[in-house]
Amino acid sequence: MSTAAGPAAVLDHLVYATPHLERTVDEVARLTGVRPVSGGSHPGRGTRNHLLGLGGGAYFEIIGPDPGQPVPPAPRWFGIDALPGPRLVTWAVRVTGIAARVAAARAHGYDPGDPAEMSRRAPDGTPLSWRLTPPGAGGGPAGGESAGVWLTPFLLDWGTTPHPAAAGLPTLPLVSLTATHPEPAAVRAELAALGAPWPGPPVAAGPGPRLTAVLAGRHGRVAFGRGAVAL
């Protein structure tokens, strides 16, 4: 299905941020029976990641501080510097023609921010580059720095770079993605303006912004939200 802004957006990845990357990778491996693989460093951002496939061309990113880089001049994305522990903080949707998608969102009352150029090298040295809107740039009701969770996804355009999920990642199938917020209607309005994929995460009324993903591990299902727990 396509829209006036181009092909329909699809789930690209979930972002599980942590202040202690190696410790969190070990915990995910213990709970799920599947060890995430190294993705690479983000030069100048002070972060690096590990990845798992989710099926359907999407992946699960575990991102935290990179001890091999100096402390960046600006705070690390996703509120990593202030996190007390791992948390599912946001998600990304993959689009083609990110500039047109940003313009369409603005026309519908939501500003996802200006696309920025990003790059990293895969563990085998392959250069990867992409464009994305800054996570949390919209500043709407669906999360924010104080909440540490952004329910409205950021946009990501891989251009001609091969998608990370095509690299044969170990996979934990995504069972469900759900969200809660005190103003669920406001969140749904932001998602609609952004052209987020449907069915997207159902948004229910709750005490604060929260995302929860359930993945199918080798030992059973595991829920990722504020930390991870075996179900």
Backbone as a ProteinNet text record, in pm:
[ID]
protein_1_A
[PRIMARY]
MSTAAGPAAVLDHLVYATPHLERTVDEVARLTGVRPVSGGSHPGRGTRNHLLGLGGGAYFEIIGPDPGQPVPPAPRWFGIDALPGPRLVTWAVRVTGIAARVAAARAHGYDPGDPAEMSRRAPDGTPLSWRLTPPGAGGGPAGGESAGVWLTPFLLDWGTTPHPAAAGLPTLPLVSLTATHPEPAAVRAELAALGAPWPGPPVAAGPGPRLTAVLAGRHGRVAFGRGAVAL
[TERTIARY]
84.8	0	87.8	50.3	127.2	42	110.8	44	97.8	44.8	92.6	240.4	290.5	430.9	521.5	463.8	546.1	497	576.7	537.7	508	417	377.8	497.8	502.2	607	588.9	699.6	695.4	786.1	763.6	848.6	992.2	1085.3	1226.4	1295.8	1288.2	1349.1	1294.6	1315.6	1285.6	1416	1410.1	1530.2	1523.8	1614.5	1626.6	1756.1	1743.6	1859.5	1902.8	2033	2087	2211.4	2234.3	2359.1	2476	2448.3	2552.3	2533	2595.6	2565.9	2600.5	2722.6	2763	2679.7	2651	2569.5	2429.4	2372.9	2239.4	2238.7	2341.5	2351.5	2355.7	2432.1	2439.2	2302.5	2229.5	2097.4	1999.4	2001.5	1912.7	1944.2	2071	2110.6	2063.9	2074.3	2032	1880.8	1804.9	1659.1	1602.5	1662.2	1604.4	1670	1794	1867.2	1931	1927.8	1985.6	2075.1	2200.9	2294.2	2289.1	2263.5	2268.5	2409.2	2416.5	2546	2583.8	2714.6	2762.9	2717	2668.2	2628.5	2736.1	2789.6	2895	2880.2	2976.5	2978.5	2918.1	2868.4	2816.2	2915.4	3003.6	3109.8	3053.9	3110.3	3071	2949.3	2876.8	2756.8	2784.9	2899.3	2935	2860.5	2803.7	2725.9	2767.8	2730.2	2741.3	2623.5	2606	2487.3	2514	2417.5	2408.1	2268.5	2253.7	2129.8	2076.5	1944.7	1872.1	1766.8	1739.9	1630.8	1497	1392.6	1256.6	1165.7	1218.7	1134.2	1067.2	1024.3	953.4	1037.7	1171.1	1257.2	1284.8	1253.9	1277.5	1382.7	1432.6	1531.2	1516.8	1584.7	1583.7	1723.1	1731.8	1860.9	1880.1	1991.4	2033.9	2146	2126	2221.8	2265	2394.8	2448.4	2579.1	2643.1	2768.3	2878.4	2959.9	3073.8	3200.7	3263.4	3384.1	3502.6	3492.7	3599.8	3595.9	3493.6	3483.3	3492.6	3541.3	3537.1	3393.2	3372.1	3238	3196.3	3078.6	3037.6	3006.5	3017	2989.7	2843.5	2754.6	2611.1	2562.8	2452.3	2401	2374.8	2399.1	2370.6	2220.5	2184.7	2043.9	1976.3	1845.2	1757.2	1769.1	1825.6	1835.1	1926.4	2020.2	2105.6	2181.8	2230.7	2313.6	2237	2103.8	2024.6	1948.3	1958.3	1881.3	1933	1843.4	1887.1	1908.5	1853.5	1864.4	1810.9	1815	1767.7	1618.8	1581.7	1441.9	1413	1295.1	1248.7	1202.1	1280	1256.7	1179.3	1190.2	1117.4	1127.5	1080	1085	1104.7	1143.9	1168.7	1086.9	1043.9	976	1061.9	1065	1144.9	1060.7	1116.7	1047.4	1139.5	1080	1153.6	1120.6	1223.4	1199.1	1164.6	1261.6	1234	1193.9	1247.5	1212.5	1063.5	1009.8	867.5	782.7	830.6	756.3	753.6	865	868.5	771.9	773.5	683.7	538.1	504.1	366.2	324.7	414.9	383.3	360	444.3	426.3	294	254.5	126.9	9.4	31.4	-73.9	-57.3	28.4	36.3	139.8	229.3	332.2	468.2	563.6	697.3	796.4	842.4	937.6	1081.2	1107.6	1243.3	1310.5	1422.1	1495.5	1578.3	1578.5	1658.7	1808.2	1877.1	2020.8	2091	2213.3	2294.7	2362.7	2359.6	2424.3	2506.5	2604.5	2684.9	2752.1	2792.3	2875.4	2935.1	3027.3	3082.5	3035.2	2993.8	2956.8	3081.5	3066.3	3183.7	3281.9	3232.8	3323.5	3386.7	3360.9	3418.5	3333.1	3219.5	3132.2	3074	3089.2	3030.7	2878.9	2808.6	2663	2628.2	2530.7	2486.5	2335.3	2275.1	2130.2	2093.5	1967.8	1914.3	1799.7	1793.3	1684.1	1644.1	1520.9	1476.7	1518	1558.2	1607.2	1501.3	1533.5	1435.6	1383.3	1251.5	1190.3	1183.1	1215.3	1221	1084.2	978.4	846.1	797.2	839.2	802.5	655.2	580.8	438.6	413.1	288.7	254.2	302.4	345.6	375.3	514.8	546.4	675.1	760.9	889.4	981.3	1096.1	1192.2	1313.6	1283.1	1185.6	1155.8	1095.6	1019.1	957.3	1054.2	1150.9	1246.3	1191	1071.9	1008.7	942.9	960	898.3	809.5	678.2	585.1	570.9	590.7	586.5	722.4	726.9	856.2	928.8	1058.3	1133.3	1140.2	1166.4	1171	1314	1329.3	1462.3	1458.4	1551.6	1562.2	1702	1709.6	1838.5	1897.9	1822.6	1875.3	1921.2	2046.4	2099.8	2178.2	2185.8	2259.5	2179.6	2243	2172.1	2117.9	1997.9	1934.8	2000.9	2021	2085.4	2014.9	1882.4	1809.2	1837.2	1897.7	1929.6	2063.9	2130.5	2265.5	2265.2	2151.2	2146	2153.6	2082.1	2084.3	2016.4	2064.5	1986.5	1852.1	1746.1	1611.5	1530	1462.3	1360.1	1231.6	1135	1014.4	941.3	896.7	818	675.1	631.3	495.9	398.3	437.3	348.5	427.7	372.4	424.2	305	306.1	194.1	244.9	154.6	191.5	82.4	122.2	25.9	64.6	-36.5	-14.1	-138	-122.7	-240.1	-335.6	-282.4	-365.3	-352.8	-411	-392.4	-439.5	-544.5	-594.2	-490	-416.3	-312.5	-199.9	-166.2	-62.2	-108.3	-231.9	-284.2	-283.9	-311.1	-309.7	-169.4	-68.4	69.9	106.8	68.5	99.2	32.7	-90.7	-161.7	-94.7	-53.2	12.3	144.8	212.8	343.1	330.7	212.1	194.5	257.3	254.5	312.7	240.2	310.1	249.5	131.4	35.5	-81.3	-97.2	-125.5	-155.6	-29.3	-28.8	80.6	53.7	132.4	107.7	-23.3	-110.3	-230.4	-190.1	-256.5	-223.4	-339.7	-313.2	-415.2	-388	-490.1	-472.9	-388	-293.5	-206.2	-145.4	-75.9	-23.7	91	157.5	269.7	309.8	392.6	436.2	513	471.6	542.4	525.3	632.9	632.4	668	601	632.1	633.4	742.6	753.4	768.5	696.9	709.7	775.1	886.6	959.1	953.4	959	955.1	1097.5	1142.9	1276.2	1276.4	1393.7	1405.3	1350.9	1346.3	1295.7	1152.6	1090.7	958	956.9	847.1	832.8	900.4	953.5	1020.3	963.3	925.5	871.9	981.9	994	1090.7	1015.3	1038.2	978.6	1074.7	1043.2	1139.4	1216.7	1318.4	1388.4	1325.8	1371.2	1320.6	1280.7	1174.2	1126.4	1072.8	1104.9	1050.6	904.3	820.5	676.2	640.8
-119.5	0	123.6	227.2	350	468.4	578.8	703.8	811.1	933.2	1043.4	1071.8	1034.3	1058.3	946.1	839.8	728.6	597	489	357.6	363.3	279.6	278.9	252.6	322.3	299.4	162.4	99.9	-30.1	-25.1	-116.2	-125.1	-153.5	-69.2	-91.6	-158.5	-95.5	-159.5	-101.5	-176.5	-133.1	-93.4	7.9	59.6	28.7	-58.2	-95.5	-31.9	79.5	157.5	116	126.4	82.8	163	186.9	251.6	154.6	23.4	-79.6	-182.5	-159.3	-238.8	-386.2	-418.6	-559.3	-634.4	-571.2	-635.1	-665.8	-572.1	-592.5	-699.8	-701.7	-806.4	-944	-956.7	-1084.4	-1122.4	-1023.9	-1051.6	-1096.6	-1029.6	-1067.8	-1210.5	-1243.2	-1378	-1481.6	-1449	-1543.8	-1566.1	-1459	-1471	-1537.4	-1509.8	-1555.9	-1681.5	-1709.6	-1820.4	-1786.5	-1659.5	-1613.9	-1493.7	-1500.1	-1389.8	-1286.3	-1159.4	-1053.5	-1040.4	-1002.1	-986.3	-839.3	-813.1	-676.1	-610	-486.1	-410.3	-312.9	-236.4	-141.5	-14.4	76.4	203.2	314.6	417.2	536.5	649.9	676.1	775.7	913.4	969.5	1101.6	1103.7	993	986.3	921.6	854.8	792.5	664.8	601	480	368.3	247.8	133.3	41.3	-61	-144	-292	-371.3	-513.5	-536.6	-638.7	-656	-798.4	-808.1	-933.6	-910.7	-1010.1	-1000.1	-1020.1	-960	-975.7	-1049.8	-1081.1	-1135.9	-1023.8	-1053.3	-954.2	-836.4	-851.5	-742.8	-637.3	-665.3	-570.7	-628.1	-542.4	-590.7	-520.1	-574.8	-527.4	-473.8	-344.4	-280.9	-259.7	-309.8	-280.8	-178.8	-59.6	49.6	106.6	133.6	188.6	260.6	308.4	382.6	297.3	361.5	296.4	337.4	244.9	282.3	313.7	278	306.6	447.5	525.9	663.9	759.6	881.2	981.5	1019.6	1074.8	1121.7	1229.2	1213.6	1309.7	1445.8	1552.3	1687.1	1710.3	1637.9	1649.2	1520.6	1525	1402.7	1294.5	1170.8	1059.7	1051.9	1011.1	995.5	892.3	900.5	807.4	821.9	933	953.7	855.7	796.2	690.7	737.2	861.4	909.1	914.3	925.8	938.6	811.2	708.2	587.3	513.8	470.5	389.6	243.1	202.1	64.1	53.2	-67.4	-82.9	-54	-0.6	35.5	35.5	-13.5	0	144.1	224.4	368.6	421	355.5	404	300.9	338.6	250.7	336.6	273.7	344.1	281.5	365.8	314.4	344.1	249.2	260.8	320.5	422.8	491.7	504.4	530.8	564.7	709.3	792.6	934.4	1007	1017.5	1071.4	1218.5	1296.4	1438.5	1457	1377.3	1385.6	1341.3	1241.5	1193.8	1300	1369.6	1477.2	1589.2	1625.1	1730.8	1691.8	1566.5	1520.9	1524.7	1484.7	1488.4	1631.2	1722.9	1863.4	1918.4	1875.6	1920.2	1870.1	1760.7	1704.8	1742.9	1842.6	1898.1	1837.9	1752.7	1693.1	1713.7	1770.2	1796.6	1695.9	1599.1	1499.1	1546.7	1669.3	1721.2	1702	1770.3	1761.1	1633.4	1563.1	1441	1469.8	1380.5	1391.7	1272.8	1295.4	1189	1110.5	977.9	891	785.4	730.7	623.9	543.1	423.5	339.2	231.1	155.9	41.6	-86.3	-181.4	-312.1	-381	-485.4	-554.9	-603.2	-630.5	-675.5	-558.6	-436.7	-319.2	-254.4	-314.8	-258.8	-125.3	-18.7	109.3	108.9	160.9	173.5	320.5	367.7	506.5	513.1	610.2	625.1	766.6	800.4	927.8	901.6	981.6	964.8	1099.1	1103.3	1220.2	1201	1307	1292.1	1231	1123.2	1062.8	1164.2	1168.8	1259.3	1402.8	1432.8	1572.3	1638	1557.8	1615.7	1698.3	1659.9	1738.4	1735.5	1639.8	1630	1558.1	1519.8	1458	1314.9	1251.2	1107.7	1077.5	1127.3	1096.4	1221.5	1200.3	1312.7	1278.7	1369.4	1342.7	1310	1381	1356	1218.3	1171.2	1039.2	928.7	959.6	857.6	758.6	784.6	697.3	785.5	747.6	821.1	724.5	741.8	648.5	672.3	796.2	824.9	790	707.5	661.7	770	749.3	834.5	767.4	846.9	798	762.6	658.8	614.7	571	622.4	590.9	535	406.2	341.6	370.7	431.4	459.8	332.8	331.1	214.3	121.3	153.9	68.6	-58	-175.7	-298.4	-289.4	-338.1	-329.8	-427.7	-386.7	-476.6	-610.1	-612.5	-737.7	-837.5	-790.3	-879.9	-949	-923.3	-976	-1109.7	-1177.8	-1308.7	-1301.1	-1204.1	-1188.6	-1306.2	-1346.1	-1440.5	-1376.5	-1455.6	-1397.5	-1441	-1343.4	-1365.6	-1305.2	-1385.3	-1329.6	-1232.2	-1122.1	-1024.2	-1075.4	-1093.1	-1141.5	-1024.5	-916.9	-801.1	-677.2	-561.9	-432	-349.3	-304	-228.5	-101.7	-5.2	122.3	168.5	244.4	309.1	455.7	539.5	683.6	743.8	848.9	912.3	974.2	1010.5	1069.3	984.7	867.8	779.2	840.2	923.1	983.6	1077.6	1149.6	1239.7	1161.5	1048.2	963.4	910.1	864.2	811.4	919.9	1044.8	1154.6	1176.5	1169.1	1183.2	1068.8	947.4	832.3	846	894.7	910.7	1017.5	1129	1235.7	1188.8	1101.1	1052.8	943.9	885.6	775.9	648.2	626.4	505.6	382.8	269.8	149.8	99.5	45.7	-13.4	-157.2	-252.2	-217.7	-181.2	-61.9	-21.2	-70.8	-24.4	-69.4	-12.2	-94	-38.3	48.1	161.9	256.7	258.5	218	214.6	323.7	360.2	457	395.8	475.1	427.5	544.5	519.3	627.2	706.4	654.8	726	662.3	730.4	670.5	541.4	436.4	308.3	226.2	163.6	68.5	-68.7	-169.9	-307.3	-395.3	-466.6	-562.9	-701.6	-797.1	-937	-1012.6	-1078.8	-1157	-1304.8	-1389.9	-1534.6	-1586.6	-1615.8	-1670.6	-1822.3	-1879.1	-2025.4	-2088.3	-2009.3	-2061.3	-2016.6	-1947.8	-1893.4	-1744.7	-1680.6	-1539.6	-1449	-1337.2	-1239.3	-1101.9	-1027.9	-892.8	-791.5	-693.9	-586.4	-454.8	-386.9	-257.1	-180.2	-166.9	-115.3	-235.2	-272.2	-395.7	-508.9	-629.5	-747.8	-852.2	-926.8	-1030.5	-1147	-1268.7	-1388.3	-1404.1	-1440.1	-1454	-1600.6
0	0	0	-77.8	-86.4	-45.2	-11.7	22	-70.6	-55.5	-137.9	-113.5	5.9	39.2	-8.6	-64.7	-112.3	-56.6	-71.5	-20.8	128.6	172.6	312.9	403.4	517.7	615.8	679.6	715.9	782.4	904.9	996.7	1114.7	1072.4	1118.2	1089.5	1207.6	1325.7	1442	1571.9	1679.3	1814.8	1882	1968.8	2034.4	2184	2229.1	2370.4	2419.9	2492.1	2534.6	2674.3	2698.6	2827.3	2863	2992.2	3032.6	3041.1	3033.9	3047.6	2936.3	2821.7	2703.3	2720.6	2759.1	2767.5	2870.4	2983	3086.3	3033.2	2956.2	2902	2794.2	2709.7	2608	2675.1	2782.9	2855.4	2912	2964.2	3021.7	2914.2	2798.9	2689.1	2643.6	2632.9	2592.4	2693.8	2821.9	2926.9	2923.6	2907.8	2912.3	2786.8	2673.3	2546.7	2490.3	2532.9	2474.2	2341.3	2303.3	2176.5	2206	2161.7	2189.3	2076.2	2110.7	2009.9	1952.3	1825.9	1760.3	1754.5	1749.3	1742.8	1613.8	1626.2	1508.9	1466.4	1562	1531.9	1613.5	1596.1	1668.7	1584.2	1651.5	1586.9	1611.7	1516.8	1537.8	1574.9	1680.5	1724.9	1814.8	1820.2	1904	2039.2	2051.1	2177.8	2207.6	2104.8	2127	2031.6	2065.7	1976.6	2005	1920.1	1937.4	1913.5	1956	1926.2	1869.8	1784.7	1709.8	1716.5	1704.5	1685.6	1577.8	1497.4	1402.8	1472.3	1415.9	1468.6	1370.7	1251	1145.7	1069.7	948.6	869.4	825.9	822.9	779.4	884.7	1011.9	1121.3	1216.6	1305.6	1401.5	1536.2	1635	1773.2	1802.7	1834.7	1861.1	2010.3	2061.5	2198.5	2186.5	2240.5	2220.9	2355.3	2367	2491.4	2466.9	2572.5	2558.6	2495.5	2414.5	2350.4	2424.1	2499.8	2574.4	2483.8	2356.2	2262.5	2205.9	2241.9	2195.6	2314.4	2290.6	2397.8	2429.2	2546.1	2582.3	2482.2	2420.2	2316.9	2377	2295.2	2346.5	2381.4	2315.2	2343.6	2409.4	2483.7	2544.6	2440	2477.2	2387.1	2360.8	2239.3	2205.4	2294.9	2298.3	2370.1	2522.7	2570	2714.5	2784.3	2709.9	2764.9	2888.5	2888.3	2999	3131	3125.2	3247.7	3283.4	3200.6	3228	3351	3441.7	3555.7	3518.1	3406.1	3361.3	3220.1	3161	3023.3	3010.6	2893.2	2870.7	2721.1	2684	2546.5	2530.3	2456.8	2457.9	2337.7	2222.5	2105.5	1993.5	1876.4	1760.5	1636	1528.2	1402.6	1292	1198.1	1079.6	957.3	867.5	745.9	635.2	570.7	462.8	342.2	229.4	108.6	73.9	55.4	30.2	158.3	248.6	382.2	378.2	283.5	276.3	247.6	156.2	124.7	243.2	316.7	433.5	542	563.3	662.4	622.3	493.9	446.7	466.1	438.8	455.6	601.6	692.4	835.4	881.7	835.3	873.6	822.8	703.3	648.3	730.8	804.7	889.6	1036.6	1062.9	1196.9	1288.9	1237.1	1322.3	1256.8	1330.5	1277.2	1334	1254.1	1304.2	1306.6	1263.1	1261.5	1126.4	1108.3	982.1	977.4	864.9	853.5	870.4	940.2	961.9	898.3	854.1	796.2	908.5	897.6	995.8	922.7	994.6	935.3	1044.6	1011	1096.1	1007.8	1064.2	992.8	1058.8	976.5	1027.1	1081.6	1163.5	1217.6	1111.9	990.7	884.7	808.9	853.4	791.2	684.5	650.2	547.1	594	515.3	555.4	536.3	633.9	629	647.9	573.9	589.1	572.1	637.9	632.7	675.1	658.6	703.6	799.4	905.5	1001.4	1058.5	1109.6	1184	1329.2	1398.7	1535.6	1626.8	1696.9	1787.6	1889	1903.6	1999.6	1956.6	1828.7	1784.9	1777.7	1766.7	1747.7	1864.6	1986.6	2103.4	2137.7	2083.3	2112.7	2243.7	2269	2397.4	2412.6	2303.9	2309	2360.4	2479.7	2540.3	2548.5	2575.2	2586.4	2677.2	2686.6	2762.8	2908.7	2969.1	3109.7	3129.9	3031.3	3042.8	3005.7	2918	2876.2	2777.3	2723.4	2624.6	2519.9	2392.7	2282.1	2204.6	2217	2154.3	2004.7	1960.1	1817	1757.5	1654.7	1602.1	1525.2	1507.9	1416.5	1280	1177	1039.8	1001.6	921.5	880.5	734.5	657.2	514.5	489.3	451.9	431	293.3	205.5	72.2	2.9	-41.8	-112.4	-21.1	108.8	202.9	233.2	230.7	267.6	409.8	428.8	560	657.5	784.2	881.2	897.5	883.7	901.6	790.8	680.1	569	588.3	701.7	724	796.4	801.5	866.6	1017.9	1078.3	1223.6	1292.9	1412.7	1493.1	1524.4	1519.3	1521.8	1642.4	1701.7	1804	1748.8	1705.5	1643.9	1736.3	1679.1	1753.1	1766.7	1889.9	1917.7	1924.6	1993.8	2007.3	2044.7	2009.7	2050.7	2095.1	2219.3	2273.3	2340.8	2360.3	2420.7	2515.8	2617.4	2707	2721.9	2746.1	2761.6	2826.6	2908.6	2969.5	2867.3	2747.8	2642.5	2515.7	2512	2396.6	2265.3	2268.3	2144.4	2084.3	2168.2	2118.3	2052.6	2110.1	2051.2	1915.9	1909.1	1782.5	1674.8	1713.8	1616.3	1561.2	1647.1	1601	1506.5	1541.7	1457.1	1320.3	1319.6	1193.1	1107	1167.4	1092.3	1033.3	1105.9	1060.5	955.9	943.6	848.8	898.5	1030.6	1088.6	1034.2	1032.4	973.9	1055.6	987.2	1053.2	1007.1	1097.9	1237.1	1314.3	1374.3	1460.8	1601.9	1698.6	1835.9	1888.6	1942.8	2005.6	2124.3	2139.5	2245.9	2344.7	2467.8	2571.8	2673.6	2749.9	2857	2967.4	3018.2	3124.3	3197.9	3309.2	3393.1	3331.9	3230.5	3170.9	3040.7	2958.9	2833.3	2857.9	2790.9	2805.3	2678.9	2636.8	2526.3	2580.9	2530.6	2570.2	2446.6	2427.4	2317.7	2376.6	2320	2360.5	2246	2275.6	2177.4	2214.6	2113.7	2135	2143.6	2265.5	2286.1	2283.5	2292.4	2291.3	2418.2	2527.9	2655	2682.1	2586.6	2605.9	2574.2	2600.3	2567	2670.4	2621	2706.9	2675	2779.4	2762.8	2788.7	2697.8	2711	2726.5	2836.7	2862	2947.6	3074.5	3172	3225.8	3151.9	3179.4	3100.2	3127.2	3057.4	3158.7	3126.4	3217.8	3136.7	3180.3	3117.5	3156.7	3060.2	3086.1	3112.4
[MASK]
+++++++++++++++++++++++++++++++++++++++++++++++++++++++++++++++++++++++++++++++++++++++++++++++++++++++++++++++++++++++++++++++++++++++++++++++++++++++++++++++++++++++++++++++++++++++++++++++++++++++++++++++++++++++++++++++++++++++

